Amino acid sequence: MTSPVASLINGCLEQIGAGNEFYSFFDEKKRRAICSSLFNAYYQDNQKEIIFDTNRVWTARLHQLVELFGDFKIVCLVRDPAWIMDSFEKIYRKNPFDYSRMFSAGNRTTVYSRCEALLDGVVGIPLTALKEAFYSEYSERLLLVDYELLTRFPESTLKLIYEFTGMEPYKHDFNNISYSHDEFDYTLGVKGLHTVARKVEFKQRRSILPPDLFQKYRELAFWKDTAGSAAHLIAPKE
């Protein structure tokens, strides 16, 4: 599930930015303090030294995070975009009589229009935000983790993640995990969207996308070429 904090900060900055009549009441120092206080207020009940905030837009906000926090890192799980589209389509077909809010009447017609809608929204926005971070001046703060590698070798992959974050390793039980957010999925009209299987494992299967669509979207995996980026990458070699 994505955290609301980045959206809260973005909404606040819209209200106190140059496009608002109250802009003259806020200088740079005050705007930074307000953004910091939003972060602190949201996590005031959390006494942990390290916090993982899960909003996927942070990769397009590194210039803000640098000003708010001197010490931060971003860990992103990446997967071949073709398989991401395939997974969304698989969930869509599992709910044949639920016309969810993920699509409109105009773009839910075929798999082609549904994929285009995803690329304009829930898939495309995080993808381009990650691309911005990957080639930014702060890319050394970024770690990309390949989905297939994590599911095939979870223990060794997590060990590398712990090394990157500087945290003490935790003993995980990869055969006994679970997560769901049924209430959110129900209101969205996409049952099972955030349901995680109990066992971490890689399942080989055939894509349900037409071949031309699959090829089109797999070419969007820009991180396979690390030239021009200082980002860290945990992925199998080509």
C-alpha positions as CSV (number, residue, x, y, z in Angstrom):
1,M,0.0,0.0,0.0
2,T,1.2,3.5,-0.8
3,S,1.6,6.0,2.0
4,P,-0.3,9.3,1.8
5,V,2.6,11.5,3.1
6,A,4.0,12.6,-0.2
7,S,0.5,13.5,-1.4
8,L,-0.1,15.5,1.8
9,I,3.1,17.4,1.3
10,N,2.4,18.0,-2.4
11,G,-1.1,19.3,-1.6
12,C,0.2,21.6,1.0
13,L,2.9,23.1,-1.3
14,E,0.2,23.7,-3.9
15,Q,-1.8,25.7,-1.3
16,I,1.2,27.8,-0.1
17,G,3.0,28.1,-3.5
18,A,3.1,30.9,-6.0
19,G,-0.2,30.0,-7.5
20,N,-2.0,30.8,-4.3
21,E,-2.9,34.3,-2.9
22,F,-1.2,33.5,0.4
23,Y,2.2,32.9,-1.2
24,S,3.7,36.0,0.2
25,F,3.1,34.8,3.8
26,F,5.5,31.9,3.4
27,D,9.3,32.1,2.9
28,E,11.5,29.1,2.0
29,K,12.3,28.3,5.7
30,K,8.6,28.3,6.6
31,R,7.6,26.1,3.7
32,R,10.4,23.6,4.6
33,A,9.3,23.6,8.3
34,I,5.6,22.9,7.3
35,C,6.6,19.9,5.1
36,S,8.8,18.5,7.9
37,S,6.0,18.9,10.4
38,L,3.6,17.0,8.2
39,F,6.0,14.1,8.2
40,N,6.5,14.3,11.9
41,A,2.8,14.6,12.6
42,Y,1.9,11.6,10.5
43,Y,4.5,9.4,12.2
44,Q,4.2,10.9,15.7
45,D,2.9,7.6,17.2
46,N,5.8,5.7,15.7
47,Q,8.8,5.5,18.0
48,K,11.1,3.7,15.5
49,E,14.4,5.1,14.6
50,I,14.0,4.2,11.0
51,I,10.8,4.7,9.0
52,F,9.9,3.2,5.6
53,D,7.5,5.5,3.8
54,T,6.0,3.6,0.8
55,N,4.7,6.3,-1.5
56,R,5.9,5.6,-5.1
57,V,6.2,9.3,-6.0
58,W,9.2,9.9,-3.7
59,T,11.5,9.0,-6.6
60,A,10.4,12.2,-8.3
61,R,10.9,14.2,-5.0
62,L,14.5,13.5,-4.2
63,H,15.3,17.2,-4.3
64,Q,12.8,17.7,-1.5
65,L,14.0,14.7,0.6
66,V,17.5,16.0,0.4
67,E,16.4,19.2,2.1
68,L,14.1,17.5,4.6
69,F,16.4,14.6,5.6
70,G,20.2,14.5,5.5
71,D,20.2,10.7,5.7
72,F,17.8,8.8,3.5
73,K,17.8,6.0,1.0
74,I,15.2,4.6,-1.4
75,V,14.7,0.9,-2.1
76,C,12.6,0.1,-5.2
77,L,11.4,-3.3,-6.3
78,V,11.4,-3.4,-10.1
79,R,9.9,-5.9,-12.5
80,D,9.7,-6.2,-16.2
81,P,6.9,-3.8,-17.1
82,A,5.3,-6.4,-19.4
83,W,4.8,-8.7,-16.4
84,I,3.4,-5.8,-14.4
85,M,0.8,-5.2,-17.1
86,D,0.2,-8.9,-17.3
87,S,-0.5,-9.1,-13.5
88,F,-3.0,-6.2,-13.6
89,E,-4.8,-7.9,-16.5
90,K,-4.8,-11.2,-14.6
91,I,-6.5,-9.5,-11.6
92,Y,-8.9,-7.7,-13.9
93,R,-10.1,-11.0,-15.4
94,K,-10.5,-12.6,-12.0
95,N,-13.2,-10.0,-11.3
96,P,-15.4,-10.3,-14.5
97,F,-18.5,-8.6,-13.0
98,D,-16.7,-5.8,-11.0
99,Y,-16.2,-2.8,-13.2
100,S,-13.5,-1.2,-11.0
101,R,-12.5,2.5,-10.5
102,M,-9.1,1.6,-12.0
103,F,-10.7,2.0,-15.5
104,S,-13.3,4.2,-17.1
105,A,-16.0,3.2,-19.5
106,G,-13.9,4.6,-22.3
107,N,-10.7,2.7,-21.6
108,R,-11.8,-0.7,-20.1
109,T,-13.0,-2.0,-23.5
110,T,-9.9,-4.2,-24.5
111,V,-6.6,-5.3,-23.1
112,Y,-5.0,-2.7,-25.3
113,S,-7.0,0.2,-23.9
114,R,-6.6,-1.1,-20.4
115,C,-2.8,-1.3,-20.7
116,E,-2.7,2.3,-22.1
117,A,-4.7,3.5,-19.2
118,L,-2.3,1.9,-16.7
119,L,0.6,3.4,-18.5
120,D,-1.1,6.8,-18.2
121,G,-1.6,6.3,-14.5
122,V,-0.9,3.7,-11.8
123,V,2.0,2.1,-13.7
124,G,3.3,4.9,-15.8
125,I,3.6,7.6,-13.1
126,P,5.8,5.4,-10.8
127,L,7.8,4.2,-13.8
128,T,8.7,7.7,-15.0
129,A,9.3,8.9,-11.4
130,L,11.8,6.1,-10.9
131,K,13.4,7.0,-14.2
132,E,13.8,10.5,-13.0
133,A,15.6,9.3,-9.9
134,F,17.7,6.8,-11.7
135,Y,19.3,9.5,-13.8
136,S,19.3,12.2,-11.2
137,E,22.2,13.8,-9.3
138,Y,21.0,11.8,-6.2
139,S,20.9,8.4,-7.9
140,E,23.5,7.0,-5.5
141,R,20.8,7.0,-2.8
142,L,18.7,4.5,-4.8
143,L,18.7,0.7,-4.7
144,L,16.7,-1.2,-7.4
145,V,15.9,-4.8,-6.5
146,D,14.8,-7.2,-9.3
147,Y,11.4,-8.9,-8.5
148,E,12.4,-12.3,-9.9
149,L,15.7,-12.4,-8.1
150,L,13.9,-11.6,-4.8
151,T,11.3,-14.3,-5.2
152,R,13.8,-16.9,-6.3
153,F,16.5,-16.1,-3.6
154,P,14.8,-14.0,-0.9
155,E,17.3,-14.6,1.9
156,S,20.4,-13.7,-0.1
157,T,18.6,-10.7,-1.7
158,L,17.4,-9.3,1.6
159,K,20.9,-9.6,3.0
160,L,22.1,-7.2,0.3
161,I,19.2,-4.9,1.0
162,Y,20.2,-4.8,4.7
163,E,23.8,-4.0,3.7
164,F,22.6,-1.1,1.6
165,T,20.3,0.4,4.3
166,G,22.9,-0.2,7.1
167,M,20.2,-1.9,9.2
168,E,20.7,-5.0,11.4
169,P,19.5,-8.1,9.6
170,Y,16.2,-9.7,10.7
171,K,15.4,-13.4,10.6
172,H,12.6,-13.7,8.1
173,D,10.2,-16.7,7.7
174,F,9.7,-16.8,3.9
175,N,7.2,-19.6,4.2
176,N,4.9,-17.7,6.5
177,I,4.1,-14.2,5.3
178,S,0.7,-12.6,4.4
179,Y,-0.7,-9.2,3.7
180,S,-4.0,-7.9,2.4
181,H,-6.1,-4.7,2.4
182,D,-9.5,-6.0,1.5
183,E,-11.4,-2.8,2.5
184,F,-9.3,-0.7,0.2
185,D,-9.5,-3.2,-2.6
186,Y,-13.3,-3.5,-2.2
187,T,-13.9,0.3,-2.5
188,L,-11.7,0.3,-5.6
189,G,-13.6,-2.6,-7.0
190,V,-10.5,-4.8,-7.5
191,K,-10.7,-7.8,-5.1
192,G,-7.3,-9.2,-4.3
193,L,-5.2,-6.3,-5.6
194,H,-3.1,-6.1,-2.5
195,T,-3.3,-9.7,-1.3
196,V,0.1,-11.3,-0.9
197,A,0.6,-15.1,-0.9
198,R,1.9,-16.8,2.2
199,K,5.1,-18.3,0.7
200,V,7.8,-16.3,-1.2
201,E,8.4,-18.2,-4.4
202,F,8.7,-17.6,-8.1
203,K,5.9,-19.1,-10.2
204,Q,6.7,-19.6,-13.9
205,R,3.7,-19.1,-16.2
206,R,2.7,-18.0,-19.7
207,S,1.7,-14.3,-20.2
208,I,-1.9,-13.6,-21.0
209,L,-1.0,-10.5,-23.0
210,P,-0.9,-10.5,-26.8
211,P,2.7,-10.9,-27.9
212,D,2.9,-7.5,-29.5
213,L,1.8,-5.8,-26.2
214,F,4.2,-7.9,-24.1
215,Q,7.1,-7.0,-26.3
216,K,6.1,-3.3,-26.3
217,Y,6.1,-3.0,-22.5
218,R,9.1,-5.1,-21.7
219,E,11.2,-2.5,-23.6
220,L,10.4,0.0,-20.9
221,A,12.8,-1.7,-18.4
222,F,15.3,1.2,-18.6
223,W,17.3,0.1,-15.5
224,K,18.8,-2.9,-17.3
225,D,21.3,-0.4,-18.7
226,T,23.1,1.4,-15.8
227,A,25.1,3.8,-18.0
228,G,24.6,7.3,-16.8
229,S,23.4,6.4,-13.4
230,A,25.0,5.9,-10.0
231,A,22.1,3.9,-8.6
232,H,22.7,0.5,-7.0
233,L,21.1,-2.6,-8.6
234,I,20.4,-6.1,-7.4
235,A,19.5,-8.0,-10.5
236,P,20.7,-11.1,-12.5
237,K,23.2,-10.4,-15.2
238,E,21.9,-10.4,-18.7
